[in-house]
Amino acid sequence: MKNFLFNSLNPYKLYIKNFIASPTTMGTIMPSSYWLCDAVLNNIDWENDIHIAEIGAGDGVITKHILQKGTFETSLNVYEINDDFIELLQKIDDRRIVINHRSAEHISGEYNAIISGIPFRSLDKKTGMKILKKVRECLTQKKGVFILFQYTQSCEPMFNRYFNFTKQRVYRNFPPAWVYTCQPKSLSLT
C-alpha cells in the first residue's frame, strides 16, 4: 500500500516521499509556488539572457516557467540528482532543454543566468563552496546573474565570498523563501 501511495509522479507526493527519506537533501516538502517562481524569474532579462542553467531543478516547476518566458532562442541546461525528479523532468517535451542527471558540482559552459533551488544549508560546506565557485566561473564571461532561493539566511557568508547580492522575501510560498539576485565578484578577489 505504501508503494502505491508514492508510486505516482505527483510532485507533492514525491516531495513528501523524498523529504521523509532524506530531509537533509530536500529543502522543503512542497514545490515552489507561483509567487516564488515569479520573484525568481523577474530578475532575468528575457530579451538578452538566452543561455540559462538551472541547478537543483526539483520537479521542474521553475523549469516550466523558464520555458514559458523564454524566447525561441533560449537554451536551458538543467542539473538534478534526484531520480524521481529526473523522471518528471524527462517528461518535459521542449527542444530547448537539456537534462543533466548529475550534481551542480559539474556544471560547465557560459551562461547569462543560472537559477538555483539547491538547499545550500543542507550541503556540506566544501560541496556548497565548490558549486558556488563553478557557478561564478560559468557566469563571468557573459557577466551573468545567479538567482537562487533559500528558506533561511544562514548561507549568506558563503554567497558573499563569490557574489554581491540583493535579496527579497517571498511570503506567498511554503515555507516563505528568500530570493537572492547575485552578481559574480571578480575572479581575482577570491
C-alpha positions in Angstrom: 0.0 0.0 0.0 2.9 2.4 0.9 4.5 2.0 -2.6 1.1 2.6 -4.2 0.8 6.0 -2.5 4.2 7.2 -3.6 4.4 5.4 -7.0 2.6 8.2 -8.8 4.6 11.0 -10.4 2.5 13.5 -8.4 5.1 16.1 -7.4 3.5 16.7 -3.9 3.8 13.0 -3.1 7.4 12.9 -4.4 8.4 15.9 -2.3 7.0 14.3 0.8 8.5 10.9 0.0 11.9 12.4 -0.6 11.7 14.7 2.4 10.9 11.7 4.7 13.7 9.6 3.1 16.3 12.3 3.3 15.3 15.6 5.0 18.8 17.0 4.7 18.8 16.9 0.9 15.3 18.3 0.4 14.8 22.0 1.2 11.1 21.7 1.5 8.1 19.4 1.4 6.3 21.3 -1.3 7.0 22.6 -4.9 7.7 26.3 -5.3 4.7 28.5 -5.5 3.7 30.7 -8.5 4.8 33.7 -6.5 8.2 32.3 -5.8 8.7 31.3 -9.4 7.7 34.8 -10.5 10.1 36.5 -8.0 13.0 34.4 -9.2 12.3 34.9 -12.9 11.6 38.6 -12.7 15.3 39.1 -12.3 16.1 37.8 -15.8 16.5 40.0 -18.9 14.4 37.8 -21.2 15.4 39.7 -24.4 19.2 39.1 -23.9 19.6 36.2 -21.3 19.2 33.3 -23.7 21.7 30.8 -22.2 20.3 29.7 -18.9 21.1 26.9 -16.5 19.0 25.6 -13.6 20.7 23.7 -10.8 18.6 21.7 -8.3 15.6 21.8 -10.6 13.4 19.5 -8.5 10.1 18.6 -10.1 10.5 21.2 -12.9 8.1 23.9 -11.7 10.6 26.7 -12.3 11.9 24.9 -15.4 8.4 25.1 -17.0 8.2 28.8 -16.1 11.6 29.4 -17.7 10.5 27.7 -20.9 7.2 29.7 -21.0 9.0 33.1 -20.5 12.0 32.2 -22.7 12.3 33.0 -26.4 12.7 30.6 -29.3 16.5 31.0 -28.9 16.6 30.3 -25.2 18.7 27.3 -24.2 18.2 25.7 -20.8 20.6 23.2 -19.2 19.1 21.6 -16.1 21.0 19.8 -13.4 19.3 17.5 -10.9 20.5 14.4 -8.9 17.2 13.0 -7.6 16.0 10.1 -9.7 12.3 10.8 -9.0 12.7 14.4 -10.2 14.7 13.4 -13.2 11.8 11.2 -14.3 9.5 14.2 -14.1 11.9 16.5 -15.9 12.3 14.0 -18.7 8.5 14.3 -19.4 9.0 18.0 -20.4 8.8 18.0 -24.2 10.8 21.0 -25.4 13.8 21.1 -27.7 15.4 24.0 -25.8 16.0 21.9 -22.7 19.0 19.6 -21.9 18.6 17.5 -18.7 21.8 16.6 -16.9 21.4 13.8 -14.3 24.4 14.9 -12.2 25.4 17.3 -9.5 25.7 21.0 -9.9 29.4 20.5 -9.0 29.8 19.5 -12.6 28.1 22.5 -14.2 30.0 23.8 -17.2 29.6 26.3 -20.0 28.9 30.0 -20.2 25.6 31.4 -19.1 23.7 34.6 -19.0 21.7 33.4 -16.0 21.9 30.5 -13.5 18.9 29.7 -11.3 19.2 27.5 -8.2 16.8 25.7 -6.0 19.6 23.9 -4.1 19.2 24.0 -0.3 22.7 25.1 0.4 22.2 24.9 4.1 21.8 21.1 3.7 25.1 20.7 1.9 28.4 20.2 3.5 30.4 23.5 3.2 33.0 22.1 0.8 30.4 20.9 -1.7 28.4 24.2 -1.4 31.6 26.3 -2.0 32.6 24.2 -4.9 29.2 24.7 -6.5 29.2 28.4 -5.9 32.7 28.7 -7.4 31.7 26.8 -10.5 28.6 28.9 -10.9 30.7 32.1 -10.7 33.1 30.8 -13.3 30.2 29.9 -15.7 28.8 33.5 -15.4 31.9 35.6 -15.5 32.4 35.6 -19.3 28.9 36.8 -20.1 28.6 38.9 -16.9 25.6 36.8 -16.0 23.4 36.7 -12.9 22.9 34.0 -10.3 19.4 33.8 -8.9 18.7 31.4 -6.0 16.1 30.9 -3.4 16.7 29.7 0.2 14.5 29.2 3.2 17.0 30.7 5.7 19.6 33.5 5.5 22.3 31.3 7.1 24.3 30.8 3.9 24.8 34.4 3.2 28.5 34.4 4.3 29.1 31.6 1.7 27.3 33.6 -1.1 29.2 36.7 -0.1 32.5 35.0 -0.9 31.8 34.8 -4.6 28.9 37.2 -5.2 27.5 40.6 -4.5 23.8 40.2 -3.9 20.4 41.7 -3.1 17.6 39.8 -1.5 13.8 39.8 -1.4 11.4 37.9 0.9 8.6 35.9 -0.7 5.9 35.2 1.9 3.4 33.5 -0.5 5.3 30.2 -0.5 5.5 27.4 1.9 7.8 27.9 3.6 8.4 31.6 2.9 11.6 32.0 1.0 14.4 34.5 0.3 15.3 35.2 -3.3 18.9 36.3 -3.9 20.0 38.1 -7.1 23.7 37.7 -7.3 26.4 39.3 -9.4 29.8 37.5 -9.6 32.7 39.1 -7.8 35.9 39.5 -9.7 37.8 36.2 -10.0 41.0 37.9 -8.7 39.2 38.7 -5.3 38.9 35.1 -4.1 
